[in-house]
Amino acid sequence: MRTFALSPSTGAGTPDVAGFFDPRTFSIQYVVSDPATKQCAIIDPVLDFDEKSGATATFSADKLLAYIEQEGLSVAWVLDTHPHADHFSAAHYLKEKTGAPTAIGQHVTKVQTLWKEIYNWPEMPTDGRQWDTLFAEGDTFQIGELGGRVMFSPGHTLASVTYVIGDSAFVHDTLFQPDFGTARADFPGGDAKALWHSIQQILTLPDDTRLFTGHDYMPDGREPQWQSSVAEQRAHNPHLVGKSQNDYVALRHQRDSELPMPKLILHALQVNTRGGRLPEPETNGKRYLKIPLDALAGAAWD
């Protein structure tokens, strides 16, 4: 199975994009680098977790660090597109290893407030202090000589953002590959109409913009893929071609009603709403997750 691919820079002002596919969670992590200065950003890194044994590990994140060392890169940012529901974020671990600042969209505070109630955590801060930077729509940042900007892309979550870096956009859970469709919008705080508008905004980028998604579910058993273009999405995505907003919302509601929740959603959100920090050890030195029962009413069963 292909688990790594490099999409090289297409010219001045555009990044090299290294994608790392995690078969356990169907997630793609990215190292986005400036060929001129060798600075890079890490986007949506995975902290490994085995729900059967409760074991955590840093195998996936360490692969990113090995690549960064191999290529002689320095880390300018550790970025999350949103608080993930299907894997733990390795943002905090990578900050500790590299010293690079962490960032996420500013509306993560709304997600924190929502999940604070679900977990009954009255003491949990919900001001986003768990990250170094909270990005607003239109904010800009630098990776060496590369300019990046932030698009607010809600719908999958209240806090989702797209990072546009040179000719590349990191869209995570909005668009999937053109042969598969788009992301679900039924998590707490999700909204199919908002997701439609976010996707339409992404599709106003130039046709040759490289789009990098956050998951691939390998329809029909094909090899994992994670790169497409705006033109390809417009021409081939089955959730978008010939669809109106009302068509899309109806399709999304029907499809989402049939999907079971991700198996790690209740595990992951208590880590990811805290910037990738695991729970603090208790008096015996062990860490414990808190799983609320019957918290996601109406979710389909496997």
Sequence and secondary structure as in RCSB ss.txt:
>XXXX:A:sequence
MRTFALSPSTGAGTPDVAGFFDPRTFSIQYVVSDPATKQCAIIDPVLDFDEKSGATATFSADKLLAYIEQEGLSV
AWVLDTHPHADHFSAAHYLKEKTGAPTAIGQHVTKVQTLWKEIYNWPEMPTDGRQWDTLFAEGDTFQIGELGGRV
MFSPGHTLASVTYVIGDSAFVHDTLFQPDFGTARADFPGGDAKALWHSIQQILTLPDDTRLFTGHDYMPDGREPQ
WQSSVAEQRAHNPHLVGKSQNDYVALRHQRDSELPMPKLILHALQVNTRGGRLPEPETNGKRYLKIPLDALAGAA
WD
>XXXX:A:secstr
   EEEE   STT  EEEEEEETTTTEEEEEEE TTT EEEEES EEEEETTTTEEE HHHHHHHHHHHHTT EE
EEEE SS  SSSEE HHHHHHHH   EEEETTHHHHHHHHHHHHT TT   SSTTSSEEE TT EEEETTEEEEE
EE  SSSSS EEEEETTEEEEESSB  TTT B    STT  HHHHHHHHHHHTTS TT EEEESB   GGG    
 EEEHHHHHHH TTTTT  HHHHHHHHHHHHHT B  TTHHHHHHHHTTTT      TTS       TT STT B
  
